Structures are given as structure tokens and as C-alpha cells.
Amino acid sequence: MPRGAPKNNHNHRIHGLSHTRIDNIYKTMLARCYKPTHNRYKYYGAKGVAVCDEWLCDKTKFFEWAFNNGYREDLTIDRINVNGNYEPSNCRWATYKEQNNNKTNNRRVTN
């Protein structure tokens, strides 16, 4: 959990999605960005990738966005701009194949 981020236990209890896949996606997204001991932190938080304040402060806002923007059990969250933050305008739901094609190491450098 990010330092200084509000602990929103009330929302955690009332949204009814605790311990679900979408809840795990949310928690993992936060860990990648804010938990230096997470095994993927070096690719996210250490490079400055963050979660928008709206989602960071209220996970129900993330859930609302997810369900209104194509979330399905077989899709993963994907940042359109791999150097950008997790925020509504930069995220989408993608297949594993689509996400693998959107990695930093798959981009060609042009001069």
C-alpha cells in the first residue's frame, strides 16, 4: 500500500468484491507501483508509474471504470502508453497476446 494513501476499509467491505479476481488485479496494480519489495516494482514504481488519485483513493471508482470499459475474466489490465500511469485514459482490457505485444521491449526505436 502506498505510503500516505488513505486506508479505505469502509469501501473494501461495502463493494462486495473482496477476494475476487478484479480485487486482486487492483491490489497487484498498487503493489507494482508502490511496494518496493514486489517482484515487478522495478518495471513500474521504480520507473515512476503511478495509479491515478481517483483509483488510488477509492477502489470502487476503479471497479466502476473496469465494468464500464470491458472487464472480463479472460482479460488483463493494460496501459496503452507503457510509460504512462494507470488511469482511465491510459488503460484498457486486453488479452494476454495483446498485452505481450504492448511491452516496452517489443517497441522498435525509430530515429
VMD Tcl script that builds the backbone (N, CA, C; Angstrom):
set m [mol new atoms 333]
animate dup $m
set s [atomselect $m all]
$s set {name element resname resid chain x y z} {
  {N N MET 1 A 0.859 -1.184 0.000}
  {CA C MET 1 A 0.000 0.000 0.000}
  {C C MET 1 A 0.894 1.231 0.000}
  {N N PRO 2 A 0.603 2.227 -0.816}
  {CA C PRO 2 A 1.429 3.417 -0.873}
  {C C PRO 2 A 1.451 4.155 0.452}
  {N N ARG 3 A 2.616 4.683 0.763}
  {CA C ARG 3 A 2.724 5.475 1.982}
  {C C ARG 3 A 1.863 6.716 1.870}
  {N N GLY 4 A 1.134 6.994 2.900}
  {CA C GLY 4 A 0.300 8.176 2.922}
  {C C GLY 4 A -1.042 8.005 2.229}
  {N N ALA 5 A -1.247 6.867 1.552}
  {CA C ALA 5 A -2.533 6.643 0.892}
  {C C ALA 5 A -3.580 6.304 1.950}
  {N N PRO 6 A -4.783 6.797 1.774}
  {CA C PRO 6 A -5.822 6.511 2.760}
  {C C PRO 6 A -6.172 5.032 2.767}
  {N N LYS 7 A -6.377 4.507 3.952}
  {CA C LYS 7 A -6.833 3.124 4.079}
  {C C LYS 7 A -8.343 3.172 4.064}
  {N N ASN 8 A -8.896 2.693 2.997}
  {CA C ASN 8 A -10.324 2.825 2.791}
  {C C ASN 8 A -11.021 1.509 3.102}
  {N N ASN 9 A -10.948 1.075 4.358}
  {CA C ASN 9 A -11.534 -0.191 4.762}
  {C C ASN 9 A -13.048 -0.204 4.567}
  {N N HIS 10 A -13.689 0.946 4.701}
  {CA C HIS 10 A -15.137 1.015 4.524}
  {C C HIS 10 A -15.511 0.567 3.106}
  {N N ASN 11 A -14.850 1.133 2.094}
  {CA C ASN 11 A -15.134 0.746 0.718}
  {C C ASN 11 A -14.797 -0.712 0.482}
  {N N HIS 12 A -13.758 -1.202 1.123}
  {CA C HIS 12 A -13.362 -2.591 0.950}
  {C C HIS 12 A -14.483 -3.525 1.385}
  {N N ARG 13 A -15.178 -3.161 2.410}
  {CA C ARG 13 A -16.250 -4.018 2.932}
  {C C ARG 13 A -17.546 -3.873 2.147}
  {N N ILE 14 A -17.855 -2.673 1.643}
  {CA C ILE 14 A -19.182 -2.459 1.073}
  {C C ILE 14 A -19.299 -2.791 -0.410}
  {N N HIS 15 A -18.216 -2.845 -1.140}
  {CA C HIS 15 A -18.358 -3.056 -2.579}
  {C C HIS 15 A -18.671 -4.499 -2.939}
  {N N GLY 16 A -18.455 -5.449 -2.036}
  {CA C GLY 16 A -18.816 -6.839 -2.277}
  {C C GLY 16 A -17.897 -7.584 -3.210}
  {N N LEU 17 A -16.741 -7.014 -3.521}
  {CA C LEU 17 A -15.837 -7.661 -4.470}
  {C C LEU 17 A -14.524 -8.105 -3.829}
  {N N SER 18 A -14.488 -8.144 -2.511}
  {CA C SER 18 A -13.274 -8.593 -1.829}
  {C C SER 18 A -12.953 -10.022 -2.240}
  {N N HIS 19 A -11.682 -10.289 -2.403}
  {CA C HIS 19 A -11.181 -11.629 -2.716}
  {C C HIS 19 A -11.676 -12.152 -4.059}
  {N N THR 20 A -11.917 -11.251 -4.999}
  {CA C THR 20 A -12.292 -11.643 -6.358}
  {C C THR 20 A -11.132 -11.343 -7.294}
  {N N ARG 21 A -11.222 -11.779 -8.523}
  {CA C ARG 21 A -10.160 -11.538 -9.496}
  {C C ARG 21 A -9.951 -10.036 -9.701}
  {N N ILE 22 A -11.022 -9.268 -9.844}
  {CA C ILE 22 A -10.898 -7.831 -10.071}
  {C C ILE 22 A -10.247 -7.142 -8.869}
  {N N ASP 23 A -10.545 -7.595 -7.665}
  {CA C ASP 23 A -9.923 -7.056 -6.464}
  {C C ASP 23 A -8.433 -7.383 -6.451}
  {N N ASN 24 A -8.085 -8.584 -6.879}
  {CA C ASN 24 A -6.675 -8.971 -6.941}
  {C C ASN 24 A -5.929 -8.145 -7.993}
  {N N ILE 25 A -6.558 -7.866 -9.111}
  {CA C ILE 25 A -5.938 -7.015 -10.133}
  {C C ILE 25 A -5.650 -5.638 -9.541}
  {N N TYR 26 A -6.600 -5.097 -8.804}
  {CA C TYR 26 A -6.425 -3.782 -8.178}
  {C C TYR 26 A -5.256 -3.806 -7.192}
  {N N LYS 27 A -5.233 -4.801 -6.317}
  {CA C LYS 27 A -4.172 -4.877 -5.307}
  {C C LYS 27 A -2.801 -5.066 -5.945}
  {N N THR 28 A -2.737 -5.882 -6.985}
  {CA C THR 28 A -1.469 -6.125 -7.661}
  {C C THR 28 A -0.987 -4.871 -8.382}
  {N N MET 29 A -1.917 -4.122 -8.979}
  {CA C MET 29 A -1.576 -2.865 -9.634}
  {C C MET 29 A -0.926 -1.915 -8.620}
  {N N LEU 30 A -1.516 -1.803 -7.440}
  {CA C LEU 30 A -0.942 -0.946 -6.400}
  {C C LEU 30 A 0.421 -1.441 -5.958}
  {N N ALA 31 A 0.558 -2.730 -5.766}
  {CA C ALA 31 A 1.833 -3.287 -5.303}
  {C C ALA 31 A 2.943 -3.038 -6.323}
  {N N ARG 32 A 2.652 -3.219 -7.611}
  {CA C ARG 32 A 3.673 -2.981 -8.645}
  {C C ARG 32 A 4.160 -1.541 -8.617}
  {N N CYS 33 A 3.267 -0.624 -8.280}
  {CA C CYS 33 A 3.616 0.798 -8.311}
  {C C CYS 33 A 4.188 1.331 -7.001}
  {N N TYR 34 A 3.813 0.733 -5.858}
  {CA C TYR 34 A 4.152 1.356 -4.582}
  {C C TYR 34 A 4.877 0.475 -3.577}
  {N N LYS 35 A 5.069 -0.779 -3.872}
  {CA C LYS 35 A 5.698 -1.678 -2.911}
  {C C LYS 35 A 7.068 -2.116 -3.431}
  {N N PRO 36 A 8.144 -1.484 -2.951}
  {CA C PRO 36 A 9.476 -1.797 -3.464}
  {C C PRO 36 A 9.873 -3.271 -3.371}
  {N N THR 37 A 9.261 -4.016 -2.492}
  {CA C THR 37 A 9.603 -5.436 -2.378}
  {C C THR 37 A 8.849 -6.315 -3.386}
  {N N HIS 38 A 7.912 -5.741 -4.139}
  {CA C HIS 38 A 7.185 -6.512 -5.146}
  {C C HIS 38 A 8.149 -6.868 -6.286}
  {N N ASN 39 A 8.040 -8.083 -6.799}
  {CA C ASN 39 A 8.995 -8.547 -7.817}
  {C C ASN 39 A 8.916 -7.787 -9.137}
  {N N ARG 40 A 7.872 -7.030 -9.404}
  {CA C ARG 40 A 7.747 -6.252 -10.643}
  {C C ARG 40 A 7.893 -4.739 -10.403}
  {N N TYR 41 A 8.161 -4.338 -9.165}
  {CA C TYR 41 A 8.273 -2.915 -8.827}
  {C C TYR 41 A 9.295 -2.193 -9.707}
  {N N LYS 42 A 10.405 -2.843 -10.010}
  {CA C LYS 42 A 11.459 -2.190 -10.798}
  {C C LYS 42 A 10.974 -1.766 -12.182}
  {N N TYR 43 A 9.940 -2.426 -12.691}
  {CA C TYR 43 A 9.392 -2.089 -14.001}
  {C C TYR 43 A 8.253 -1.079 -13.932}
  {N N TYR 44 A 7.784 -0.779 -12.760}
  {CA C TYR 44 A 6.633 0.103 -12.593}
  {C C TYR 44 A 6.977 1.269 -11.662}
  {N N GLY 45 A 6.832 1.072 -10.365}
  {CA C GLY 45 A 7.060 2.150 -9.409}
  {C C GLY 45 A 8.434 2.771 -9.499}
  {N N ALA 46 A 9.456 1.954 -9.686}
  {CA C ALA 46 A 10.819 2.486 -9.773}
  {C C ALA 46 A 11.011 3.342 -11.020}
  {N N LYS 47 A 10.175 3.142 -12.025}
  {CA C LYS 47 A 10.244 3.946 -13.251}
  {C C LYS 47 A 9.261 5.108 -13.227}
  {N N GLY 48 A 8.582 5.289 -12.093}
  {CA C GLY 48 A 7.680 6.421 -11.946}
  {C C GLY 48 A 6.234 6.159 -12.317}
  {N N VAL 49 A 5.884 4.920 -12.637}
  {CA C VAL 49 A 4.495 4.598 -12.959}
  {C C VAL 49 A 3.675 4.649 -11.675}
  {N N ALA 50 A 2.550 5.332 -11.743}
  {CA C ALA 50 A 1.694 5.514 -10.568}
  {C C ALA 50 A 0.245 5.181 -10.928}
  {N N VAL 51 A -0.594 5.175 -9.933}
  {CA C VAL 51 A -2.035 4.973 -10.099}
  {C C VAL 51 A -2.698 6.331 -9.884}
  {N N CYS 52 A -3.640 6.686 -10.732}
  {CA C CYS 52 A -4.303 7.986 -10.600}
  {C C CYS 52 A -4.946 8.113 -9.223}
  {N N ASP 53 A -5.054 9.338 -8.747}
  {CA C ASP 53 A -5.616 9.602 -7.420}
  {C C ASP 53 A -7.031 9.049 -7.274}
  {N N GLU 54 A -7.831 9.152 -8.330}
  {CA C GLU 54 A -9.219 8.674 -8.267}
  {C C GLU 54 A -9.264 7.190 -7.883}
  {N N TRP 55 A -8.452 6.372 -8.541}
  {CA C TRP 55 A -8.429 4.934 -8.257}
  {C C TRP 55 A -7.691 4.635 -6.968}
  {N N LEU 56 A -6.650 5.389 -6.694}
  {CA C LEU 56 A -5.844 5.156 -5.501}
  {C C LEU 56 A -6.651 5.403 -4.231}
  {N N CYS 57 A -7.465 6.424 -4.245}
  {CA C CYS 57 A -8.217 6.801 -3.048}
  {C C CYS 57 A -9.549 6.069 -2.889}
  {N N ASP 58 A -10.045 5.483 -3.985}
  {CA C ASP 58 A -11.353 4.828 -3.910}
  {C C ASP 58 A -11.405 3.676 -4.907}
  {N N LYS 59 A -11.182 2.466 -4.408}
  {CA C LYS 59 A -11.140 1.316 -5.316}
  {C C LYS 59 A -12.464 1.081 -6.014}
  {N N THR 60 A -13.579 1.567 -5.460}
  {CA C THR 60 A -14.848 1.386 -6.155}
  {C C THR 60 A -14.865 2.164 -7.474}
  {N N LYS 61 A -14.120 3.258 -7.544}
  {CA C LYS 61 A -14.008 4.010 -8.807}
  {C C LYS 61 A -13.285 3.163 -9.855}
  {N N PHE 62 A -12.260 2.420 -9.420}
  {CA C PHE 62 A -11.573 1.508 -10.338}
  {C C PHE 62 A -12.530 0.421 -10.808}
  {N N PHE 63 A -13.288 -0.158 -9.889}
  {CA C PHE 63 A -14.240 -1.211 -10.248}
  {C C PHE 63 A -15.290 -0.679 -11.235}
  {N N GLU 64 A -15.806 0.518 -10.976}
  {CA C GLU 64 A -16.786 1.117 -11.886}
  {C C GLU 64 A -16.199 1.272 -13.280}
  {N N TRP 65 A -14.977 1.834 -13.342}
  {CA C TRP 65 A -14.324 2.002 -14.640}
  {C C TRP 65 A -14.160 0.646 -15.319}
  {N N ALA 66 A -13.690 -0.347 -14.591}
  {CA C ALA 66 A -13.437 -1.674 -15.158}
  {C C ALA 66 A -14.697 -2.262 -15.777}
  {N N PHE 67 A -15.790 -2.265 -15.028}
  {CA C PHE 67 A -17.021 -2.887 -15.514}
  {C C PHE 67 A -17.681 -2.082 -16.636}
  {N N ASN 68 A -17.413 -0.784 -16.683}
  {CA C ASN 68 A -17.961 0.051 -17.762}
  {C C ASN 68 A -17.069 0.077 -18.999}
  {N N ASN 69 A -15.902 -0.538 -18.915}
  {CA C ASN 69 A -14.946 -0.468 -20.015}
  {C C ASN 69 A -14.453 -1.833 -20.468}
  {N N GLY 70 A -15.289 -2.831 -20.348}
  {CA C GLY 70 A -14.995 -4.109 -20.969}
  {C C GLY 70 A -14.313 -5.162 -20.131}
  {N N TYR 71 A -14.266 -5.001 -18.818}
  {CA C TYR 71 A -13.640 -6.033 -17.989}
  {C C TYR 71 A -14.326 -7.375 -18.224}
  {N N ARG 72 A -13.499 -8.392 -18.408}
  {CA C ARG 72 A -13.949 -9.781 -18.475}
  {C C ARG 72 A -12.913 -10.625 -17.755}
  {N N GLU 73 A -13.327 -11.793 -17.324}
  {CA C GLU 73 A -12.444 -12.692 -16.567}
  {C C GLU 73 A -11.228 -13.146 -17.376}
  {N N ASP 74 A -11.299 -13.100 -18.704}
  {CA C ASP 74 A -10.189 -13.576 -19.536}
  {C C ASP 74 A -9.279 -12.448 -20.013}
  {N N LEU 75 A -9.486 -11.227 -19.519}
  {CA C LEU 75 A -8.675 -10.085 -19.939}
  {C C LEU 75 A -7.822 -9.575 -18.786}
  {N N THR 76 A -6.785 -8.831 -19.132}
  {CA C THR 76 A -5.903 -8.227 -18.137}
  {C C THR 76 A -5.885 -6.716 -18.351}
  {N N ILE 77 A -5.503 -5.999 -17.306}
  {CA C ILE 77 A -5.405 -4.546 -17.444}
  {C C ILE 77 A -4.112 -4.235 -18.195}
  {N N ASP 78 A -4.202 -3.301 -19.119}
  {CA C ASP 78 A -3.077 -2.958 -19.985}
  {C C ASP 78 A -3.003 -1.440 -20.087}
  {N N ARG 79 A -1.813 -0.915 -19.949}
  {CA C ARG 79 A -1.610 0.521 -20.152}
  {C C ARG 79 A -1.317 0.750 -21.626}
  {N N ILE 80 A -2.050 1.615 -22.263}
  {CA C ILE 80 A -1.892 1.899 -23.687}
  {C C ILE 80 A -0.509 2.479 -23.944}
  {N N ASN 81 A -0.142 3.497 -23.188}
  {CA C ASN 81 A 1.212 4.050 -23.220}
  {C C ASN 81 A 1.970 3.365 -22.093}
  {N N VAL 82 A 2.910 2.492 -22.436}
  {CA C VAL 82 A 3.598 1.697 -21.420}
  {C C VAL 82 A 4.403 2.543 -20.444}
  {N N ASN 83 A 4.667 3.792 -20.789}
  {CA C ASN 83 A 5.382 4.682 -19.880}
  {C C ASN 83 A 4.440 5.542 -19.057}
  {N N GLY 84 A 3.149 5.440 -19.321}
  {CA C GLY 84 A 2.163 6.250 -18.616}
  {C C GLY 84 A 1.643 5.578 -17.362}
  {N N ASN 85 A 0.809 6.292 -16.666}
  {CA C ASN 85 A 0.245 5.823 -15.404}
  {C C ASN 85 A -0.988 4.954 -15.613}
  {N N TYR 86 A -1.395 4.321 -14.531}
  {CA C TYR 86 A -2.673 3.621 -14.507}
  {C C TYR 86 A -3.741 4.684 -14.267}
  {N N GLU 87 A -4.494 4.986 -15.301}
  {CA C GLU 87 A -5.560 5.972 -15.227}
  {C C GLU 87 A -6.555 5.670 -16.336}
  {N N PRO 88 A -7.799 6.138 -16.193}
  {CA C PRO 88 A -8.832 5.772 -17.165}
  {C C PRO 88 A -8.452 6.022 -18.624}
  {N N SER 89 A -7.803 7.133 -18.909}
  {CA C SER 89 A -7.479 7.463 -20.301}
  {C C SER 89 A -6.299 6.663 -20.847}
  {N N ASN 90 A -5.589 5.926 -19.999}
  {CA C ASN 90 A -4.408 5.186 -20.448}
  {C C ASN 90 A -4.534 3.683 -20.231}
  {N N CYS 91 A -5.694 3.215 -19.836}
  {CA C CYS 91 A -5.849 1.783 -19.571}
  {C C CYS 91 A -6.950 1.189 -20.421}
  {N N ARG 92 A -6.820 -0.100 -20.650}
  {CA C ARG 92 A -7.820 -0.868 -21.383}
  {C C ARG 92 A -7.745 -2.304 -20.892}
  {N N TRP 93 A -8.696 -3.098 -21.291}
  {CA C TRP 93 A -8.690 -4.528 -21.002}
  {C C TRP 93 A -8.242 -5.238 -22.256}
  {N N ALA 94 A -7.234 -6.095 -22.126}
  {CA C ALA 94 A -6.630 -6.736 -23.286}
  {C C ALA 94 A -6.395 -8.218 -23.017}
  {N N THR 95 A -6.279 -8.970 -24.108}
  {CA C THR 95 A -5.907 -10.375 -23.983}
  {C C THR 95 A -4.428 -10.449 -23.621}
  {N N TYR 96 A -3.986 -11.598 -23.192}
  {CA C TYR 96 A -2.564 -11.767 -22.885}
  {C C TYR 96 A -1.715 -11.526 -24.128}
  {N N LYS 97 A -2.174 -11.955 -25.292}
  {CA C LYS 97 A -1.425 -11.746 -26.536}
  {C C LYS 97 A -1.307 -10.247 -26.845}
  {N N GLU 98 A -2.431 -9.525 -26.742}
  {CA C GLU 98 A -2.398 -8.085 -26.989}
  {C C GLU 98 A -1.452 -7.391 -26.018}
  {N N GLN 99 A -1.496 -7.814 -24.762}
  {CA C GLN 99 A -0.646 -7.186 -23.761}
  {C C GLN 99 A 0.827 -7.486 -24.036}
  {N N ASN 100 A 1.148 -8.697 -24.427}
  {CA C ASN 100 A 2.538 -9.038 -24.752}
  {C C ASN 100 A 3.058 -8.230 -25.925}
  {N N ASN 101 A 2.189 -7.854 -26.836}
  {CA C ASN 101 A 2.606 -7.029 -27.972}
  {C C ASN 101 A 2.766 -5.564 -27.599}
  {N N ASN 102 A 2.380 -5.188 -26.405}
  {CA C ASN 102 A 2.441 -3.796 -25.959}
  {C C ASN 102 A 3.508 -3.597 -24.885}
  {N N LYS 103 A 4.509 -4.439 -24.860}
  {CA C LYS 103 A 5.586 -4.316 -23.872}
  {C C LYS 103 A 6.656 -3.352 -24.371}
  {N N THR 104 A 7.373 -2.770 -23.431}
  {CA C THR 104 A 8.457 -1.854 -23.776}
  {C C THR 104 A 9.486 -2.542 -24.656}
  {N N ASN 105 A 9.823 -3.788 -24.368}
  {CA C ASN 105 A 10.871 -4.465 -25.134}
  {C C ASN 105 A 10.402 -4.912 -26.516}
  {N N ASN 106 A 9.137 -4.716 -26.849}
  {CA C ASN 106 A 8.624 -5.031 -28.185}
  {C C ASN 106 A 8.565 -3.810 -29.081}
  {N N ARG 107 A 8.880 -2.663 -28.570}
  {CA C ARG 107 A 8.773 -1.430 -29.341}
  {C C ARG 107 A 10.055 -1.210 -30.117}
  {N N ARG 108 A 9.882 -0.843 -31.367}
  {CA C ARG 108 A 11.035 -0.525 -32.209}
  {C C ARG 108 A 11.400 0.950 -31.996}
  {N N VAL 109 A 12.671 1.198 -31.907}
  {CA C VAL 109 A 13.152 2.568 -31.757}
  {C C VAL 109 A 13.396 3.124 -33.145}
  {N N THR 110 A 12.787 4.271 -33.424}
  {CA C THR 110 A 13.000 4.910 -34.730}
  {C C THR 110 A 13.742 6.214 -34.527}
  {N N ASN 111 A 14.559 6.531 -35.468}
  {CA C ASN 111 A 15.338 7.772 -35.380}
  {C C ASN 111 A 14.739 8.850 -36.224}
}
mol reanalyze $m
mol bondsrecalc $m
mol representation Tube
mol addrep $m
